Amino acid sequence: MLLGIDIISFMASNQLKSGIDYIGITTPFYCNDGKGTFVFNKRSHNARDEHGKWDLGGGQLHFGENLQEAVLREVKEEYGCEGDIQEQLPAHSIFRNLNGHDTHWLAIPFFVKVDLSKVKNQEPEKFDKVGFFKLDKLPKPLHSGFQITFKQYREYFDKYR
């Protein structure tokens, strides 16, 4: 544990950036009502990247946190509601080039069932809005990380139509 704390302190003190200076670990989540409707957020100019693009939600895995705790914590932080994990997708790398920087994230995504009536925008500084969409009528433009996962794992998404 000391080694982990030392590495985290080193990265923070040297202002290294997840996904750019080292592989970032993210736990994307695909909140849905179990009947084919998914929760998306439109990223504001204050989001880390991909401003104005629609995404589903996610966050970085914290040191000492298990995957399921991270996902449910982020669902609560972003959408203000509880969720039930339905399924985990296979972990996979997301490689992108953003603003001239190559990025590498290890995504460990989850499908999470939520009550849509309890979903709200808990991070208005990061999200311009939150909306509900069916998979055959997705908002545009979409976050590139989601596009990669959606294309690669479409059969998983089709189970939640």
C-alpha positions in Angstrom: 0.0 0.0 0.0 2.8 2.4 0.7 4.2 1.9 -2.8 0.7 2.7 -4.2 0.5 5.9 -2.2 4.0 6.9 -3.2 3.2 6.4 -6.9 0.0 8.3 -6.6 1.8 11.2 -4.8 4.5 11.1 -7.3 2.1 11.4 -10.2 0.1 14.2 -8.6 3.2 16.2 -7.6 4.6 15.9 -11.2 1.2 16.7 -12.7 1.1 13.6 -14.8 -2.2 13.0 -16.6 -4.2 9.8 -16.7 -4.6 8.3 -20.1 -1.8 10.5 -21.5 1.3 10.1 -19.3 0.2 6.6 -18.1 -2.6 4.2 -18.8 -5.8 5.5 -17.2 -8.3 3.0 -15.8 -12.0 4.0 -16.3 -15.2 2.3 -15.3 -17.8 3.4 -17.8 -21.4 2.7 -17.0 -24.4 2.3 -19.2 -27.4 3.3 -17.1 -30.7 2.0 -18.5 -34.2 1.3 -17.4 -34.2 -2.4 -18.4 -36.6 -1.6 -21.2 -34.2 -0.1 -23.8 -33.8 3.5 -22.7 -30.3 4.7 -21.8 -29.1 7.8 -19.8 -26.7 10.0 -21.7 -25.0 13.3 -20.7 -23.8 16.1 -22.9 -20.3 17.1 -21.9 -19.8 20.8 -21.1 -16.7 22.9 -21.8 -15.6 22.1 -18.2 -15.4 18.3 -18.9 -11.9 16.8 -19.2 -12.3 16.3 -23.0 -14.7 15.9 -25.9 -16.8 19.0 -25.1 -20.3 19.0 -26.5 -20.3 15.2 -27.1 -22.8 12.8 -25.6 -21.6 10.1 -23.3 -23.1 7.6 -20.9 -21.1 8.1 -17.7 -18.0 6.8 -16.0 -15.1 7.7 -13.9 -11.6 6.8 -12.8 -11.0 3.8 -10.5 -9.6 5.1 -7.2 -6.7 3.4 -5.4 -8.1 0.7 -3.1 -11.6 0.7 -4.6 -13.1 -2.3 -6.2 -14.7 -2.0 -9.7 -18.4 -2.4 -8.5 -17.9 0.2 -5.7 -16.4 2.6 -8.3 -19.3 2.2 -10.7 -22.0 2.6 -8.1 -20.2 5.6 -6.5 -20.0 7.3 -9.9 -23.6 6.6 -10.8 -24.6 8.3 -7.6 -22.2 11.2 -8.1 -23.2 11.9 -11.7 -26.9 11.0 -11.7 -27.9 11.2 -8.0 -29.6 7.8 -7.9 -28.9 4.2 -6.9 -28.2 1.5 -9.4 -28.1 -2.2 -9.8 -25.3 -3.7 -11.7 -26.6 -5.9 -14.5 -23.5 -7.1 -16.3 -19.8 -6.3 -16.8 -18.4 -6.1 -20.3 -14.9 -7.4 -21.1 -12.1 -5.0 -20.2 -10.6 -3.4 -23.3 -8.2 -0.6 -24.4 -9.4 2.6 -25.9 -6.8 4.4 -28.0 -7.5 7.9 -29.2 -5.7 11.0 -30.3 -7.2 14.1 -28.7 -5.8 17.5 -29.4 -2.6 16.0 -30.7 -2.1 13.7 -27.7 -2.2 10.0 -28.0 -4.3 8.6 -25.1 -4.7 5.1 -23.7 -7.5 4.1 -21.3 -8.3 0.7 -20.0 -12.1 0.6 -19.9 -14.0 -1.8 -17.6 -17.6 -1.1 -18.5 -20.8 -2.1 -16.7 -24.5 -2.0 -17.5 -26.5 -0.6 -14.6 -30.2 -0.6 -14.1 -31.7 2.7 -12.7 -35.0 4.2 -12.1 -35.2 7.0 -14.8 -37.6 9.1 -12.7 -34.8 9.5 -10.1 -32.0 10.4 -12.5 -30.9 14.0 -12.4 -27.8 16.0 -13.4 -25.7 16.0 -10.3 -22.7 17.6 -12.1 -24.0 20.6 -14.0 -20.5 22.0 -14.2 -19.5 19.0 -16.3 -22.7 18.2 -18.1 -24.8 20.7 -20.0 -27.7 18.3 -19.9 -28.9 14.7 -19.3 -31.2 12.9 -21.6 -32.8 9.5 -22.3 -32.3 7.7 -25.6 -33.0 4.4 -27.3 -30.1 2.6 -29.0 -31.7 3.1 -32.4 -32.0 6.9 -31.9 -28.7 7.9 -30.3 -27.8 11.6 -29.8 -25.1 13.2 -31.8 -22.2 13.8 -31.7 -21.1 10.8 -29.5 -18.1 10.5 -27.3 -15.3 8.6 -29.2 -14.7 6.2 -26.3 -18.4 5.2 -26.3 -18.3 4.8 -30.1 -15.4 2.4 -29.9 -17.1 0.2 -27.2 -20.5 0.3 -28.9 -19.0 -0.9 -32.1 -16.9 -3.6 -30.6 -19.5 -4.9 -28.1 -22.8 -4.2 -29.9 -24.2 -7.7 -29.0 -24.1 -6.8 -25.3 -26.0 -3.6 -25.9 -28.6 -5.4 -28.0 -29.6 -7.5 -25.0 -30.8 -4.2 -23.3 -33.0 -3.0 -26.2 
